[in-house]
Amino acid sequence: MKFTLKAYSIWEYGQRKDAQGMPHQEDSLYPRFGQAHDGDRLFIVCDGMGGHDAGEVASATVCEAMSQAIIADGRDPEGVFTPDDLSRALQQAFDALDRKDNGAVKKMGTTMTLLKLHAGGATIAHIGDSRVYHIRPGKTADDTAILFETEDHSLVNDLIKIGELTREEARFSRQRNIITRAMQPNMERRPKADVHQTADIQSGDFFYLCSDGMLEQPDMESGEALKAIFSEQGGTDADRLQTLLQATANNRDNHTAFIVHILSVDQTAEVVPEVEDTPPVMTPAEVITSENFTSAKGMRAENTEDTPIVETPPAPATQDAMPCNQVRTSAGEGKP
């Protein structure tokens, strides 16, 4: 398949502060903020584990290592992309994290979400609770379909699946931000990514990648607001971007997203046969919350909603700094 597309990004601090009271960003994305263009076919969002040593280092390391492994010199961006290619990129990212391990008891860590457009269609992979959506817009929200949505690797999601929690109860659970899979250095058992592949891509479709900070409102988390935003009634891409910024303006956490709008699809290119989605590799009991790893996503549940989290000063962020009151949005070939 060959695509024409527009890509837009959001990279916001939210209300997160470091120990000195300065805005603190632990999300990373590839292409880096402000550098996406219409020729990109790889998009990655990583949410560093806040409150841990160098969460922003972990997220940036995974973005850099995976992108370097996938975008090799001279490789056709829309050429064949195989499960082995993805596996090698993941292993290189884990290896890169291992090399940056500082020996801390609470290991740095990050989620990972990936979209790769290629000759066979699209590959979506994720570890953690950052998400990827494949959306087909209709005239209204009711006509708009979420064709695919990644399934969070989180404790509350596991509890929902076994009937211990309802979705409504999960929204208010003190355990709602505990994740069950993450990428960390020197793990005894490296978790696998869930992988989804599709060739069902049409002109007008959207792929939406986001960290969980974009989903703090219940209607955003449920997808109902997204169906309205990405419907034809949502307006232009500039309107959609502005709506997302307004909807998340008061969010507490860092929040990062890519909007990838598929403008046209050439179906004549050779299609690589699809593979079945990979099954989960962890059980509900395998929760990343112990003396070895207790995510700040878990720690947040211990804070009141209006009390900012105070963190020890982390290593310098790899993304360029920007004042928290400055809007961070980006579109290929300029802002929409």
N, C-alpha and C positions, 0 to 999 in steps of 0.2 A: 504493500500500500504506500501511496504517496499522499502527503497532507499539505495543506496550507492552513496556518493557524495564527492566532494572536494570543500572546501570553501576558498576564498581568500579575503583579505580586504585591503582597501586603507584608510589612515587617514592623510590628508595633511593640513598644515596651509594656503597655498596660500600666498597672500601678506598682510593678515590681521595683524594689529598691535594694541597693546593697547596704552594707553596714554604715557607709558614709552618707546614706540618704540619696545617692545618685541613681538614676535609672539604670536598670540592670537587664541585659538581654542574653538569654541562653538558647534561643532558637537559632537555627542556621538553615540556609536554603541554597540549593544549586539549581540554576545559575544564581550567583550572588545577587543581593538586592540591587536593583537598578541596571543589571547587566543582561537580563533576558531579552532575546530577540526572536523574530519570527522563524528563524532557522533552527531553533532549539528543538530537540526531540527527547531530551532527558530532563526530568524535573524531580527534585528531592527536597523533602522537608524533614528536619530533625528537631526534636524538642529535648534539649539537655535537661538532666535531672537537677532541678533547682535545690539549693541547700546542700549540695554535695560538692566535693572538691572538683572544680573545673568542669562543671556541666556544659558550659559553652565550648570548652575545648573538645569534649566528647562529641558534641553535635557537629562542630566544624570539621573534626577529624573524619567522621563518617561521610559527610558530604564530599569532602575533598578526595578521600580514598576511593569511594565508589565511583565518583564522576571520572577520575583519572583512569580507573580500570575499564570503564565502559566506553569512554570517548578516547580511544587510542588514536595516535597519529595516523592519518590517512584512512581511517575507518569511515565508511559511508554511514552518516547519521540515520538514514532510513533503510539500511541494509538489514540482513538477518540478525536477530537477537535471540539466543537460545537460553534454555534453563541453565546450561553450563556456564554461559556468560554471566548470568546473574549470580550463580553460586560462587564463581571466582571473585566477583566484585565484593560480595559479602565477606568472603574469607580474607580478602585484602583489607577490608575495613576493620575486621576484628583484629588482624595482625597489627594494623596501625595503632589501634587502641592499646594493644598489649605493650607496644613500644613506648607509649606515653604514660604507662601506669606509674604512679608516684608512691605506691605502697600504702596509700591511705586505707583505713579500715572500711570507711564508707566509700566505695568505689564510685568514680564518676560514671555516668551512663547517659544514654540517649534513646529516644524512640527513633524510628526510621519509616518514612513512607516514600515510595518511588513510583513514578510513571515513566515508562519508556515506550515511545511510539516507534514502530519499525515496520519492516516489510510484511510481517504477519499480522499486524494490527497494533494491539497495545498490551503491555505487560504491567501489572500493578503488583507491588509487593509491600508488605508492611510488617513491622515489629513494634508492639506497644499500642498506645491509644491515640496516636495521631491518625488521621483518616484520609481516605481517597474516595470520592464519589464520581460515578459516571452518570451524567444527567442528560436526558433528552427533553428539551423544552416543548411545551404545548402552548396554546394561546393563554391559558390560565394556569393557576397553581394546580387545580384539579386535573388538568390535562397533562401536566408535566410529570415525567416518570423518572424516578431514581432507579436506573437499570442495575446498578451495583453500588454497594457500600461496604467498605472493609469492616470487619468485626473486631471491636476493641479487645485487646489482651489485658483485661482488667478484672479485678476481684469481683466487683459488682456485676459485671456482665456474666461471669461464671455463675454467680449466685442466682441471677435471673434465669439462666438456662436450666438450672436444677430446681427451680421453683421456690427458692428461699427468699427471693425479693421480687416485688413487682417493679416495673420501670418507674412508676411514680415514687416508690419508696427509695429506689436507687438514686434518684436525683437529690435526695436529702440525706443520704447515708454518709456517716463519717468516714466510711471506707471507699467512697466513690472515686478517689484519685489514686488508689493503690493499683499499680500495674503488675501484671504477671509475666511480662516479657520485656526485656530491654537489651541493648547492646552495651556491654561493659568490658573492660580489659581483663584478661587472664581468667576467663570463666571456665569452671570445671566442665560445664556443658554449654556449648554455644547454642542458643535457641535458633530455630529455623524461622525464616519468614513465611508467612502465608502468601501464596502467589495466585493471582487470577490473570488469565489471559483471555482476550476477546478479539474477534474480528468483526463484531457487530458495531461498527462505528459509522455514523452518518454525518453529513454536512449539518452544521448547527449544534451538534452535541457539545457538551461541556465536560471537562474533567476538573474537579475541584479538590485540591490537596490542602490540608490544614492541620495545624497543631490543635490540641484540645482547648487552648485558650480562645479560639474562635467560636467555641460551642458552649459558652457559659450559660446562655439563655436557653430555657427549656424548648422553645420552638426552633431554635437553631440546632440543638442537640438531636431533636426528634426528626429533623429534616423538613418539617412543614414550612419554616421560613425560607429554607433554601429552594424549595419548589416554587414559591412565589417569586423569589429574587431571580431565579433562572428561567422563569416563564417568559413568554413574549411580552406580557404586561410589565415585566421587570424593566423594560426600556432598553437602552443601549448598554454596551459593556461599561461605558463610563458611569451610567446610572447604577448599574449593578455594583460596581466597585465602591461608589459613594454610599450606597445602601449598606453594604457590608461594613464600611468604616464607621458609619453612624450607629449601626446596631451593636458594634463592639467597642465603642468609644470609652465606655466606663468599665470595661472588663479589668479584672484584677491581674490576670496572668499575662505574660508575653503571648502575643498571638500573631501567627504567621500563616500565609496562604498563597497558593498559586491558583489563578483561574486560567485554564487553557481552553480557548474557544476554537473548535474545529470548524474552519470556514469551508473547506472542501476536501473530498476524499477521492483519490484515483484508485479504483478497485482493480485495475488491470495488472498491477504489480503482483509478483508471485507471493502467494500466501503460505506461510509456514503453518503446518498442522497444529491445532491447539492441543494443550495438555490439560489434564484435570487439575483443578485447584488443589493445592497442597493442604492436607489436614492439619489441625492444630497438633502441637507436640507436647503441650503441657496440660496437666489436669488442674481442676480448680484448686487443689491443695497446694500447688506449686506457686506460691506467692512470693514475689521479690520484696520481702519485707522482713529483715532479720538483722543480726549484728553485721552481716556481710553487706547488706544493702537495704536501706530504708529510704524510699524515694521521698523527695520534698513534696511530691504529689500526695503522698500519704501524710506528710507533716502538715500540709495545708488544712486538712480536715481538723487539726487540733487548734487552729487559729479561728478567731471570730471573723465573720465576713468583712468587717470594716477595720481589721487590724492588719497592716502590711507585714509580710514576712521579712525578718531581718536576717541577712546572710553574712557570713564572713567574706572578706574581699577575695574574689576569685581572680584567676589569671586573666590578663587582658583579653577582651573579646576579639575574635578575628574579623567580624564585620565592622565596617567603619561606624564610628559613634555619631549619633545625631540627637539633638535635644529632644526630650520626650514630647514637647508640644509641637513638634514639626511632623507633619503628616508624611508617612512613609508609604507611598504607593509607587508602583512601577509598571510600565507597559512596554512591550516590544515596540520599537520604533517610536518611542516617546509616549507620554501619558495620553490616555484616551481623551 
